[in-house]
Amino acid sequence: MTKAITVKAIESAKPKEKEYKLTVDRSLYIRVSTSGIKTWLVRYVVDGVQKQYRLPKPFGTSGDGFMSLAEAKSFNANIQSLARDGIDYQTQQIEQKQIKADAAEQHKNEASTFNDLYLIWLRDGVNRSDGNRYISQSFSKHAIPVLGAIEIRKLTEHHLRKAYRLIIESGKVATAVELSKDIGQMLRWAEKRKPWRALMIDGNPSELVEIKKLVPKGYTKERKRMLSIDEIKKLKFIFDSTTQFYLDAPSKRGTERPLKKEVQIAMWLCLSTICRIGELLMAEWKHIDFKERTWFIPAANTKGEQGAKKDQLVHLSDFALDQFKQLQVLTGDSFWAFPAIFKEGHVCVKSASKQIGDRQVQFKQRSKTLAGRVENNSLVLSDDEEWTPHDLRRTGATLMQQLKVPRDVINLCQNHVIGSKVDRVYLLDEYADEKREAWEKLGDRVEAILNASNVVIFKST
């Protein structure tokens, strides 16, 4: 029989040079450390294997952080009772802890919101060529404020429909259509994965929303705006007259600034090369060969899916070459043809479009003036519809068509993919001569239009 030890004896136990143990009761011990801390130990046997467990609190007679002798005996009795039934107390604790953790995780998953899913999908489920910038901006502005706090298991078609209607009512129909596609893609991704799959027990709500029934009748995503000959002439007049007015102003303070000369040049290059504005604004001077009259656009700067992009070599007509020469006078000391002012690198690829749009503010539905932006109607060419830099690409392509340039050559000048997959594998001619001739014809046509506008075309010296 083990002689029971009293509380007084435990309290009287002093630290020594080495820690030591005292037998307190059957299978219950107290370990005295060199610092004087007295720890409870329990020994027990499960399936013939002896084990030891340190009780969660040290010895003490008062306070939540300590365990009294009576409490330790009770704890020991419970452990021994379980051991006689073949249950390891420590294993039981690990299992119960895991059960609690699983329950907490399940509760957390069940409370997962639209925003939680979006963040994970953005990280693991989508990889757009722009680094997911457009998705981030679209969701942050239009989806998260309306849908972000809604739990996925409670998300319904009505929530989505409401979000899309709010965007459409603000006049941004195309944005609503694109957002509906992206949300659909996100929810389809979630349907195949845990824990989202279990949260969408009633199905994917995006499958129940027909965006076509929400957009105005007659809406089409395909934009067909192109500039007429008179509008091209008017644009040249606006560029030159607003620039001259500013230069002649006795005081520049209070005088409205014209569109930057670099952006004006960019517009004529979009028209005469039928390039994309984003490709142009990322141009590097090392890719402009004035002697060979070419502009090389690396595949990384072009539009398209990863792995399907391709380089483009643009032949520069006399008109396009002169535009680059004018630009070189302005930015030729930079690495970039269109350098940013307040940071390293090129300007934002949306900067020109924003500046053009800001000067057609009558077509915008803005509730307040945007800080740091010039807002007027100085670039309005038609009261019916605004124009964008991309419309100049469409206009240039149409001018090529009117000049009897074959459709395939026009598409190649725009760096579009043509022909079947087999054609693209085996028919590898680049139509370099045909494209060069097409760009020359377009450049001559643009220059002829501007010469007929009774406005002097400023030539580089």
PAVOFI-264951 format. One record per residue (C-alpha): residue number from 1; residue in one letter; x, y, z. Coordinates in steps of 0.5 Angstrom, whole numbers, m for minus. Each point is the difference from the previous one (the first is absolute). Layout:
N
{NUM; 'A'; {X; Y; Z}} ...
//
This chain:
461
{1; 'M'; {0; 0; 0}} {2; 'T'; {3; 7; m2}} {3; 'K'; {0; 5; 6}} {4; 'A'; {m4; 6; m2}} {5; 'I'; {3; 6; 1}} {6; 'T'; {m3; 7; 3}} {7; 'V'; {m1; 7; m3}} {8; 'K'; {5; 2; 5}} {9; 'A'; {5; m5; m2}} {10; 'I'; {0; 2; m7}} {11; 'E'; {0; 8; 2}} {12; 'S'; {6; m2; 4}} {13; 'A'; {4; m3; m6}} {14; 'K'; {6; 4; m1}} {15; 'P'; {4; 1; m7}} {16; 'K'; {6; m4; 0}} {17; 'E'; {6; 0; m5}} {18; 'K'; {m3; m5; m4}} {19; 'E'; {m8; m1; m1}} {20; 'Y'; {m3; m6; 3}} {21; 'K'; {m7; m3; 1}} {22; 'L'; {m4; m1; 6}} {23; 'T'; {m6; m6; 0}} {24; 'V'; {m6; 4; 2}} {25; 'D'; {m5; m6; m1}} {26; 'R'; {m1; m7; m4}} {27; 'S'; {3; 2; m7}} {28; 'L'; {0; 8; 2}} {29; 'Y'; {6; 3; 1}} {30; 'I'; {3; 7; 1}} {31; 'R'; {6; 3; m4}} {32; 'V'; {4; 5; 3}} {33; 'S'; {5; 4; m4}} {34; 'T'; {6; 4; 1}} {35; 'S'; {m4; 6; 0}} {36; 'G'; {m5; m2; 5}} {37; 'I'; {m6; m1; m5}} {38; 'K'; {m4; m7; 2}} {39; 'T'; {m3; m3; m6}} {40; 'W'; {m5; m6; 1}} {41; 'L'; {2; m7; m4}} {42; 'V'; {m5; m6; m1}} {43; 'R'; {2; m6; m2}} {44; 'Y'; {m5; m5; m3}} {45; 'V'; {0; m7; m4}} {46; 'V'; {m4; m1; m6}} {47; 'D'; {1; m7; m4}} {48; 'G'; {6; m2; 4}} {49; 'V'; {4; 7; m1}} {50; 'Q'; {2; 5; 5}} {51; 'K'; {m1; 7; m2}} {52; 'Q'; {1; 7; 4}} {53; 'Y'; {m4; 6; 0}} {54; 'R'; {1; 7; 3}} {55; 'L'; {m6; 3; 2}} {56; 'P'; {m2; 7; m3}} {57; 'K'; {1; 4; 6}} {58; 'P'; {6; 0; 6}} {59; 'F'; {m2; m1; 7}} {60; 'G'; {m3; 6; 4}} {61; 'T'; {m5; 1; 5}} {62; 'S'; {m4; 6; m3}} {63; 'G'; {0; 3; m7}} {64; 'D'; {m3; m2; m7}} {65; 'G'; {7; m1; m2}} {66; 'F'; {2; m6; 5}} {67; 'M'; {m3; m7; 2}} {68; 'S'; {m1; m2; 7}} {69; 'L'; {1; m7; 3}} {70; 'A'; {m7; m2; 0}} {71; 'E'; {m1; 2; m7}} {72; 'A'; {6; m3; m2}} {73; 'K'; {m2; m7; 3}} {74; 'S'; {m7; 1; m4}} {75; 'F'; {4; 1; m6}} {76; 'N'; {4; m6; 1}} {77; 'A'; {m6; m4; 2}} {78; 'N'; {m3; 1; m7}} {79; 'I'; {6; m1; m4}} {80; 'Q'; {1; m7; 4}} {81; 'S'; {m8; m2; m1}} {82; 'L'; {1; 2; m8}} {83; 'A'; {6; m4; 0}} {84; 'R'; {m3; m7; 3}} {85; 'D'; {m5; 1; m6}} {86; 'G'; {6; 0; m5}} {87; 'I'; {m1; 8; m1}} {88; 'D'; {6; 4; 0}} {89; 'Y'; {m2; 7; 3}} {90; 'Q'; {6; 3; m4}} {91; 'T'; {m3; m3; m7}} {92; 'Q'; {m7; 2; 2}} {93; 'Q'; {2; 7; 1}} {94; 'I'; {3; 0; m7}} {95; 'E'; {m6; m2; m3}} {96; 'Q'; {m4; 4; 4}} {97; 'K'; {4; 6; m2}} {98; 'Q'; {0; m2; m8}} {99; 'I'; {m8; m1; 1}} {100; 'K'; {0; 7; 2}} {101; 'A'; {4; 3; m5}} {102; 'D'; {m4; m4; m5}} {103; 'A'; {m6; 3; 2}} {104; 'A'; {3; 7; 1}} {105; 'E'; {3; 0; m7}} {106; 'Q'; {m7; m3; m3}} {107; 'H'; {m3; 6; 4}} {108; 'K'; {5; 5; m4}} {109; 'N'; {m2; m4; m7}} {110; 'E'; {m7; 1; 1}} {111; 'A'; {1; 7; 2}} {112; 'S'; {4; 1; m6}} {113; 'T'; {m2; 6; m4}} {114; 'F'; {0; 3; m8}} {115; 'N'; {6; 4; 2}} {116; 'D'; {4; m6; 3}} {117; 'L'; {m1; m4; m6}} {118; 'Y'; {2; 5; m5}} {119; 'L'; {7; 1; 4}} {120; 'I'; {1; m7; m1}} {121; 'W'; {m2; m1; m7}} {122; 'L'; {4; 6; m2}} {123; 'R'; {6; m3; 3}} {124; 'D'; {m1; m7; m2}} {125; 'G'; {m5; 0; m5}} {126; 'V'; {1; 5; m6}} {127; 'N'; {6; 3; m3}} {128; 'R'; {m1; 5; m5}} {129; 'S'; {5; 3; m5}} {130; 'D'; {m1; 7; 4}} {131; 'G'; {2; m3; 6}} {132; 'N'; {m7; 0; 2}} {133; 'R'; {m1; 7; 1}} {134; 'Y'; {m6; 1; m4}} {135; 'I'; {m4; m5; 4}} {136; 'S'; {3; 3; 7}} {137; 'Q'; {m2; 7; m2}} {138; 'S'; {m7; m3; m3}} {139; 'F'; {m2; m4; 6}} {140; 'S'; {3; 5; 5}} {141; 'K'; {m4; 6; m3}} {142; 'H'; {m7; m4; m2}} {143; 'A'; {0; m7; 3}} {144; 'I'; {3; 0; 7}} {145; 'P'; {m4; 6; 3}} {146; 'V'; {m6; m3; m2}} {147; 'L'; {1; m8; 1}} {148; 'G'; {6; 0; 4}} {149; 'A'; {m3; m1; 7}} {150; 'I'; {m5; m5; m2}} {151; 'E'; {2; m7; 2}} {152; 'I'; {1; m5; m6}} {153; 'R'; {m6; m5; 3}} {154; 'K'; {m5; 6; 0}} {155; 'L'; {2; 3; m7}} {156; 'T'; {m6; 0; m5}} {157; 'E'; {m1; 2; m7}} {158; 'H'; {m4; 6; 3}} {159; 'H'; {6; 2; 3}} {160; 'L'; {4; 0; m7}} {161; 'R'; {m6; 3; m4}} {162; 'K'; {0; 6; 5}} {163; 'A'; {8; 1; m1}} {164; 'Y'; {m1; 0; m7}} {165; 'R'; {m6; 4; m1}} {166; 'L'; {4; 6; 5}} {167; 'I'; {5; 0; m5}} {168; 'I'; {m4; 0; m6}} {169; 'E'; {m4; 6; 3}} {170; 'S'; {6; 3; 0}} {171; 'G'; {1; 0; m7}} {172; 'K'; {6; m5; 0}} {173; 'V'; {m4; m6; m4}} {174; 'A'; {7; m3; m3}} {175; 'T'; {3; 0; 7}} {176; 'A'; {m6; m4; 3}} {177; 'V'; {0; m5; m6}} {178; 'E'; {8; m1; 2}} {179; 'L'; {m1; m1; 7}} {180; 'S'; {m6; m5; m1}} {181; 'K'; {5; m4; m4}} {182; 'D'; {6; 1; 6}} {183; 'I'; {m5; m2; 5}} {184; 'G'; {m3; m6; m4}} {185; 'Q'; {7; m2; m1}} {186; 'M'; {2; 1; 8}} {187; 'L'; {m6; m4; 2}} {188; 'R'; {1; m6; m5}} {189; 'W'; {7; 0; 3}} {190; 'A'; {m3; m1; 7}} {191; 'E'; {m5; m5; m2}} {192; 'K'; {6; m5; m1}} {193; 'R'; {4; 1; 6}} {194; 'K'; {m1; 0; 8}} {195; 'P'; {m2; 3; 4}} {196; 'W'; {m4; 4; m5}} {197; 'R'; {m4; m6; m3}} {198; 'A'; {m3; m2; 6}} {199; 'L'; {m2; 7; 1}} {200; 'M'; {m4; 1; m7}} {201; 'I'; {m5; m6; 2}} {202; 'D'; {m5; 3; m4}} {203; 'G'; {4; 1; m6}} {204; 'N'; {4; 6; m3}} {205; 'P'; {m4; 6; 0}} {206; 'S'; {3; 3; m6}} {207; 'E'; {m3; m5; m5}} {208; 'L'; {m7; 3; 2}} {209; 'V'; {2; 7; m2}} {210; 'E'; {m1; 1; m8}} {211; 'I'; {4; 7; m1}} {212; 'K'; {m3; 1; m6}} {213; 'K'; {m7; 1; 3}} {214; 'L'; {3; 5; 4}} {215; 'V'; {3; 5; m5}} {216; 'P'; {m4; 5; m4}} {217; 'K'; {m3; m3; m6}} {218; 'G'; {4; 1; m6}} {219; 'Y'; {7; 0; 4}} {220; 'T'; {6; m3; m4}} {221; 'K'; {7; m1; 3}} {222; 'E'; {3; 1; m7}} {223; 'R'; {2; 7; 0}} {224; 'K'; {m1; 3; m7}} {225; 'R'; {2; 7; 1}} {226; 'M'; {5; 3; m6}} {227; 'L'; {2; 7; m1}} {228; 'S'; {m3; 3; m7}} {229; 'I'; {5; 4; m5}} {230; 'D'; {m3; 6; 3}} {231; 'E'; {1; m2; 7}} {232; 'I'; {7; m2; m1}} {233; 'K'; {1; 7; m3}} {234; 'K'; {m4; 3; 6}} {235; 'L'; {5; m3; 5}} {236; 'K'; {6; 3; m4}} {237; 'F'; {m3; 7; 1}} {238; 'I'; {m2; m1; 7}} {239; 'F'; {7; m3; 2}} {240; 'D'; {4; 6; m4}} {241; 'S'; {m5; 6; 2}} {242; 'T'; {0; m2; 7}} {243; 'T'; {7; m1; 0}} {244; 'Q'; {1; 7; m3}} {245; 'F'; {m5; 3; 4}} {246; 'Y'; {4; m2; 6}} {247; 'L'; {7; 2; m2}} {248; 'D'; {m3; 7; m2}} {249; 'A'; {m3; 1; 6}} {250; 'P'; {3; 7; 4}} {251; 'S'; {m1; m4; 7}} {252; 'K'; {0; m8; 0}} {253; 'R'; {m3; 0; 7}} {254; 'G'; {m7; m1; m1}} {255; 'T'; {0; m2; m7}} {256; 'E'; {m2; m7; m2}} {257; 'R'; {6; m4; m2}} {258; 'P'; {m1; m4; m6}} {259; 'L'; {1; m8; m1}} {260; 'K'; {7; m1; 1}} {261; 'K'; {4; 0; m6}} {262; 'E'; {3; m7; 1}} {263; 'V'; {m8; m3; 1}} {264; 'Q'; {m1; 4; m7}} {265; 'I'; {5; m4; m3}} {266; 'A'; {m2; m6; 3}} {267; 'M'; {m7; 1; m3}} {268; 'W'; {3; 1; m7}} {269; 'L'; {4; m7; 1}} {270; 'C'; {m6; m4; 2}} {271; 'L'; {m3; 3; m7}} {272; 'S'; {6; m1; m4}} {273; 'T'; {2; m7; 2}} {274; 'I'; {m6; m3; 3}} {275; 'C'; {3; m2; 6}} {276; 'R'; {m3; m1; 7}} {277; 'I'; {1; 6; 5}} {278; 'G'; {3; m4; 5}} {279; 'E'; {5; m3; m4}} {280; 'L'; {2; 7; m3}} {281; 'L'; {1; 3; 7}} {282; 'M'; {5; m6; 2}} {283; 'A'; {4; 2; m6}} {284; 'E'; {8; 0; 2}} {285; 'W'; {4; 5; m5}} {286; 'K'; {5; m6; m1}} {287; 'H'; {m6; m4; m4}} {288; 'I'; {m1; 6; m4}} {289; 'D'; {5; 0; m6}} {290; 'F'; {0; 6; m4}} {291; 'K'; {5; m2; m5}} {292; 'E'; {m4; m7; m2}} {293; 'R'; {m7; 4; 1}} {294; 'T'; {m3; m5; 5}} {295; 'W'; {m3; m1; 7}} {296; 'F'; {1; m6; 3}} {297; 'I'; {m5; m2; 5}} {298; 'P'; {2; m6; 5}} {299; 'A'; {m5; m6; 1}} {300; 'A'; {0; 2; 8}} {301; 'N'; {m3; 7; m2}} {302; 'T'; {m6; m3; m5}} {303; 'K'; {m7; m2; 2}} {304; 'G'; {m2; m8; 0}} {305; 'E'; {1; m6; 5}} {306; 'Q'; {6; m2; 3}} {307; 'G'; {4; m4; m5}} {308; 'A'; {m4; 2; m6}} {309; 'K'; {3; 7; m1}} {310; 'K'; {5; 2; m5}} {311; 'D'; {5; 5; m2}} {312; 'Q'; {m2; 6; m5}} {313; 'L'; {4; 4; m5}} {314; 'V'; {m4; 6; m2}} {315; 'H'; {3; 3; m6}} {316; 'L'; {0; 8; 1}} {317; 'S'; {m3; 4; m6}} {318; 'D'; {3; 7; m1}} {319; 'F'; {m6; 3; 4}} {320; 'A'; {1; m5; 6}} {321; 'L'; {8; 1; m1}} {322; 'D'; {m1; 7; 1}} {323; 'Q'; {m5; m1; 6}} {324; 'F'; {6; m4; 4}} {325; 'K'; {5; 6; m2}} {326; 'Q'; {m4; 5; 3}} {327; 'L'; {m1; m4; 6}} {328; 'Q'; {7; m2; 0}} {329; 'V'; {2; 8; 1}} {330; 'L'; {m5; 0; 6}} {331; 'T'; {2; m7; 4}} {332; 'G'; {6; m2; m4}} {333; 'D'; {5; 0; 6}} {334; 'S'; {m4; m5; 4}} {335; 'F'; {0; m7; m1}} {336; 'W'; {m8; 0; m1}} {337; 'A'; {m3; 3; m6}} {338; 'F'; {m6; 2; 5}} {339; 'P'; {4; 1; 7}} {340; 'A'; {m4; 1; 6}} {341; 'I'; {1; 6; 4}} {342; 'F'; {0; m2; 7}} {343; 'K'; {3; m7; 0}} {344; 'E'; {4; m4; m4}} {345; 'G'; {m2; m4; m6}} {346; 'H'; {m5; 2; m6}} {347; 'V'; {m7; 4; 2}} {348; 'C'; {m6; m4; 2}} {349; 'V'; {m3; m3; m6}} {350; 'K'; {m7; 3; 1}} {351; 'S'; {3; 7; 1}} {352; 'A'; {m2; 2; m7}} {353; 'S'; {m7; m3; 0}} {354; 'K'; {m1; 4; 6}} {355; 'Q'; {2; 6; m2}} {356; 'I'; {m4; m1; m7}} {357; 'G'; {m6; m2; 4}} {358; 'D'; {1; 6; 5}} {359; 'R'; {m1; 5; m5}} {360; 'Q'; {m6; m3; m2}} {361; 'V'; {m4; 0; 6}} {362; 'Q'; {m7; 1; m2}} {363; 'F'; {0; m7; m2}} {364; 'K'; {2; m2; 7}} {365; 'Q'; {m4; m1; 6}} {366; 'R'; {4; 3; 6}} {367; 'S'; {m3; 2; 6}} {368; 'K'; {6; 5; 2}} {369; 'T'; {6; 3; m3}} {370; 'L'; {6; m5; 0}} {371; 'A'; {6; 3; 4}} {372; 'G'; {6; 2; m5}} {373; 'R'; {m3; m1; m6}} {374; 'V'; {m2; 4; m6}} {375; 'E'; {m8; 0; m1}} {376; 'N'; {m3; 3; m6}} {377; 'N'; {m3; m1; m7}} {378; 'S'; {6; 2; m4}} {379; 'L'; {1; m6; m4}} {380; 'V'; {m7; m2; m2}} {381; 'L'; {m1; m2; m7}} {382; 'S'; {m7; m2; 0}} {383; 'D'; {m6; 2; 4}} {384; 'D'; {m2; m8; m1}} {385; 'E'; {6; m4; 3}} {386; 'E'; {6; 1; 3}} {387; 'W'; {7; m2; m3}} {388; 'T'; {6; m4; 3}} {389; 'P'; {7; m1; m2}} {390; 'H'; {m2; m8; m2}} {391; 'D'; {m5; 3; m5}} {392; 'L'; {5; 3; m4}} {393; 'R'; {3; m7; m1}} {394; 'R'; {m7; m2; m3}} {395; 'T'; {0; 6; m4}} {396; 'G'; {7; m1; m3}} {397; 'A'; {m2; m7; m1}} {398; 'T'; {m6; 2; m4}} {399; 'L'; {4; 5; m4}} {400; 'M'; {5; m6; m2}} {401; 'Q'; {m7; m3; m2}} {402; 'Q'; {m2; 5; m4}} {403; 'L'; {7; 1; m3}} {404; 'K'; {m1; m8; m3}} {405; 'V'; {5; m3; 5}} {406; 'P'; {m2; m7; 1}} {407; 'R'; {m4; m2; 6}} {408; 'D'; {6; m5; 2}} {409; 'V'; {5; 5; m1}} {410; 'I'; {m4; 5; 5}} {411; 'N'; {m1; m5; 5}} {412; 'L'; {8; m2; 0}} {413; 'C'; {1; 8; 0}} {414; 'Q'; {m4; 0; 7}} {415; 'N'; {4; m6; 2}} {416; 'H'; {m7; m4; 0}} {417; 'V'; {1; m8; 0}} {418; 'I'; {m3; m2; m7}} {419; 'G'; {m1; m7; m3}} {420; 'S'; {m1; m7; 3}} {421; 'K'; {5; m3; 5}} {422; 'V'; {3; m4; m6}} {423; 'D'; {1; 6; m4}} {424; 'R'; {4; 3; 6}} {425; 'V'; {4; m6; 0}} {426; 'Y'; {2; m1; m7}} {427; 'L'; {m2; 7; m4}} {428; 'L'; {6; 4; 3}} {429; 'D'; {1; 6; m5}} {430; 'E'; {m1; 7; 4}} {431; 'Y'; {m2; 4; m6}} {432; 'A'; {5; 5; 2}} {433; 'D'; {0; 3; m7}} {434; 'E'; {m8; 0; 0}} {435; 'K'; {0; 3; 7}} {436; 'R'; {5; 5; m2}} {437; 'E'; {m4; 3; m6}} {438; 'A'; {m7; 0; 4}} {439; 'W'; {4; 4; 6}} {440; 'E'; {3; 5; m6}} {441; 'K'; {m7; 1; m3}} {442; 'L'; {m3; 1; 7}} {443; 'G'; {5; 5; 2}} {444; 'D'; {m1; 4; m7}} {445; 'R'; {m8; 0; 1}} {446; 'V'; {1; 3; 7}} {447; 'E'; {5; 5; m2}} {448; 'A'; {m5; 2; m6}} {449; 'I'; {m6; 0; 4}} {450; 'L'; {4; 5; 5}} {451; 'N'; {3; 4; m6}} {452; 'A'; {m7; 1; m2}} {453; 'S'; {m3; 3; 7}} {454; 'N'; {3; 7; m2}} {455; 'V'; {5; m1; 6}} {456; 'V'; {7; 0; 0}} {457; 'I'; {3; m7; 2}} {458; 'F'; {6; 2; 4}} {459; 'K'; {6; m4; m2}} {460; 'S'; {6; m2; 3}} {461; 'T'; {7; 4; m1}} 
//
